């Protein structure tokens, strides 16, 4: 008769260490992605694992794991014997991601306007509280508006009720975040975003699917056109603006 041997007592601490390691690597990964989105790290920047380790107060192992993950996603590259570098923008890839975003979001607003479909009206009401406000109540905080803009588009897709569509859209959003935020370094674009979001929301709430999709398409195409104008100089200006805001 065979017996089941108990696992060595050391296995529990080992499992805990592995879990903690994964957590630290995930935290470093998330922080470095925020650094890219917030222009702390910009295209062309070079750094070492040791520098990141010292700045974040973690060992090099989770830093290395996070960087390899970011390398797979096209954010950074490893340099032979000289650390890592933030990759330049891939505008061809951004074009493709914007095309995919267009398909997902216009499909979502059509679904939102189908009267026989169950949708999340609560998400739409939350968006209305932010975007359907008098001009005097509009935010002028560029970072805040950039976050609200991202949430607006993600909420439209989420409200349509297709979890897989929302998952894919979330991935696209993650990959274009940095260039979308550059769109909110100019006040006229903030004003235009409020106006355009309000029109889209009103069309959706009135179940006018074709109009909502047309407005949304024009809105995304305008943003896409702005992306084509982005220069490295703009990125560095955004970095300096971010540093200035944190020292006030």
N, C-alpha and C positions, 0 to 999 in steps of 0.2 A: 504494500500500500504506500503510495507516494504521499509525501507531506509537503505542505507549502511553507517554504522558508520565509521568515519575516525579513523585510528589507532592512539593510543596515541603517542604523540611526543617523548616519551622516547624510542620508539621502534627503531628508527634510530640509536641513540647512542649505544643501546644494540647490534644491529646487527653489528655495526662497532667494538665494543669491542670483540664480538665473532669472527669476521674475523681476528682481530689483534691477538687474542689468538691462533687461528689456525695457523696463520703465525709464531708466536713465537715458538709454539710447533714443527712445521715443521722445523724451523731453528735449534732448539736444537737437534732434531732427526738427521738432516743431519750432524750437527757438531759432534755429538757423533759417528756416523758411520765413519766419517773421522778420528776421534781420534782412532778408532779401526784399520782402514786400515793403518794409519800412525804410529801405534805402540805407540801412546801416552797412550792408554789403552790396556793392554795385558791380555791374559787369566790368571785368578787368582786375578787380581786387585780388591780391594774393595774400595767403595766410598759411600758417602751419597748424598742425593738430595741437601742438603745444600751446600756441596762442589762444586757440579756442578753449582748450582745456583750462587754462589759467583764468580766462575771462568768465567762464561759466562755472568754475569751481568743481569740475568733475575730472575723472581720470581720462586718459587718452583712448581707452578701449571703446566706451560708448560714443565718443567723438568720431572715432574712425568708422564705427558701424553706421552712424548717422550720415557721414559724408559719403560713404559708398552708396547708401540709399539715395541721397540727393544726386549722386553721379548717374545712377540708373535713370533718374527722372529728368536729366538734362540740365540741372542747375549749376553743377560744378564739374571740374575735371582735375585729375591728379597730375602733377607735374613731376617729371623724373628728378628725384633728389632735391626738389625745391618747394615742396608743399602742395597747396591746392590753389585753384583760380576759379573765380566766378565766371561762368561762360557768357559771352556776348549774347544779345538778344537774337533769337532765330525768328525773323519776321515771316518767313515762309510758313513756319509752324504756327505762328500766331494767326495768320490768315486762315489756315485750315481749322484751327480751334474756333475762330469766330464764325466760320461757316457752320460748324457743328452746333455751336451755341444758337445760331439763328434758327436752325431746324428744330432744336429741342424747345426753345422758348415760344416760337410761333405755333408749334403743335400744342404746347401747353395752354396757350390762351384760347385756342379754338376749343379745346376740351373744357376749359372753364366756362365757356359760353353755351355749352350744350345743356339745355334745360333738364334733360332726363338723366344727367350724370351727377353722382354724389361728389361734391367738392368741399374743401375746407374753407368755409366762409369766414371763419375766425381769422385765418391768415390774411385774407383780403381786408378785413376790418382793421387789423393792425397796421397794414400798409396805408390805409386811408388816413389813419390818425397821424401818420408821419408826413405824407405827401400832399394830402388835400387840406392844406392849411393856408391862411392868408399870407401874403408876401412878407408882412411884418414879422411873422412868426417863423420864417424859414431860418434854418441854421446856416451860419457862415463858417462853421468849423469844417475845414476841408477834409480832415481825417475822419470826422464823424460822418460827413455826407458820403464819403467813399465807402464806409462800412454799411451805411444805410442803403446805398445803391446796390451793393453786392447782395444784401439781404432782400431787397426788392425783387431782383431777378430770380434768386433762389426760391423765394416764397411763391412766386407765380408758378414755377414748375412744381414745387412741393404741393401746392394747393390743388393741382390737377389730379393728384391721387395715384400717380404711377411711380412706385418706389424705385424701379430700375432706371427710369428716365431721370429721376431726381439724383440718383447715385452718379450716373454718367455726367450730368450737368454739374454736380459738385466737383468732380474731378477736373472738368474744363475750367470751372471758376477758379480752382486752386492754381491752375497752371498759367492763367492770364492775369492773376491778381496784381502783379507789380505794374504792368503796363496800364491796367485800368485805373490804378491809383494815380498814375501820372496825369490822367485826364482830369483830375480834381485839384490840380495846382493852379488853376485859373478860374477866377470868379465867374466869368461869363458861362463857363461850362457847368458850373453849379446851378446857376439860374436856369439854364436850358434844361438841365436834368429834372429840376422840380416841375417845370412846365410840361415836359414830355411824359414824365411818370404820371402826372395828374391826368393827362388826356388818355393814356393807356388804361389807367384804373377806371376812369369813368366809362370807357367803352366796354370793359370787361363786366363791370357791375350792371350795365344795361344789356348784357348778353349780345353785344354786337361783335361777333367773332372776327369777321372779315376786317372791320375797321380797327379792332384792337391789334390784329396781326400786322396790318399795314403800318400802323403807328409804331409798333414795336420793331418792325423791320427797319424803318427809317431811323429810329433811335439807335439801334445797334450799328447800322451802317455809318452813322455819323461818328460814333465812337471808334469804329474800325478805321475810318479815314484819319482820325486823329492819331491812331497808333502808327500809321505809316509816316507821320511827321516827327516821331520821337527821335531825339538825338541823345548822344551820351552826355552832352552839355546839360540837357534838361534833367537827366538823371542826377547829375552832380548838384544841380541847383536844388532839386528836391531833397537831396541828402543834407545840404547846408540849411535848408528851411526846417527840416526835421530837427537838426541839432539846435537851431536857434529857439524853436518852440519848447524844447525840453530844458533849456537853461533860463527861461523867463521866470 
